[in-house]
């Protein structure tokens, strides 16, 4: 799998990220670093525990990282949950979490496949 195919699989925008980072090597580097970013796990744990301020911070970070790496699908779902948390609509945030989980799993799965894991 190429990095371009990885982006297609994860619902990302290859041209956009390449325009932002300027080199395929940097895209590969930062996509790989995404796997160790703790934001998703913190979001999941915080929503499950009702720690709403932590959940908001984690969702906002996940949204920003996803936007910077042009992980379009994950950006969209993390944006939606961020806005629900921003407006303190915690019931909606709980309903949105499964979509974020699904998009995160697809993103991580594509990156791992690209890395040959």
N, C-alpha and C positions, 0 to 999 in steps of 0.2 A: 504494500500500500504506500502510495506517495503522500506527502503532506497535503497536496491538493485534494486527493481522494479522501483523506482524513477529514478535511474541512467539509467536503460534500457530505460525508457520513454523519458528521455531528451537527449539520445544519448551520454551518458558518459561512462567512463571506471571505473567500481566499483573496480576492483582489483588494478588498478593503484593508485586510490585515497586512498584506504585502506593501500596500501604499503607506501604511502607518509605520511599519518596522523596517522597510526597505530591503530586507534580505531574507531569503528562505532559511538560512541558518539561524537567524534571530527568532523567526517564527517557531522553528522547531525547538529551540532552547526554551522559549517562554511557554509554549504549549506543554512541554515536558514538566516545567516547574509548576504548572497549574495543578498537577496531580498531588503535590504536597501542600497546596493551599488549604488551610483549615476552615475557611469560611463556610463551606457547605455543611460540614459536620457540626459546626457551632450553630448554624441556622436550624438544622434538624433537631439538635438537642435542646436548643432554647425554645423552640415552638412547643416541643413535647413537654418541657418543664414549665411553660408559661412565663419564661424570662423574656419579656417582650422587648426591653431595651437592647438586650444582647441579640435577640433575634433580628431587630431592625438593623443594628450595626453589621451583623453577619450578612444579611440580605443585601444591604447597600454595598458592602465590599464585594460580594459575589457578582452583583450587577455590574460594578465598575470594572472588575477584572474581565468579566465576560464581554463587556463592551470594548475594552482595550484590545482584546484578542480576537474580536469579531466572531465570537461564538453566538451568533444571532439568535438561535433558538433558546439557548440558556439565558441569554440577556433578556429576552422578552418575558420569560416566566419569572425570572428573578426581579425584573422591574415591577411586574404586577404584584408580587408578594411584598416588595419594598413599599409600594404605595399603600397597600392594605395596612401594613404595619405603621407607616407614617401617620395614617389617619386613625390609628388605633382600632381598626376593624379586625379584631383578632379571630372572630369566627370565619371571616373571609380568608384570612391568612392560613388558617388550618385547612380550609378547603383548597387553597392554591398550592399547599406544600407538595401533594402528590405529583403535580405537573412539574414542579421544580426538581423533585427527586427523579422523575423519568428523564427529563432533559439532562440532568447532571450525569445520570448513568450512561446515557447515549454519548455524551461528550467524553467522559472518562474512558468508556469502552473503545471509542474510535481512536483516542490518543494512545491507549495501550496497544491496540492492534497495529497502529502505525509504528510504534516502538518495538513491535515484534514480541510482545508479552503474551 
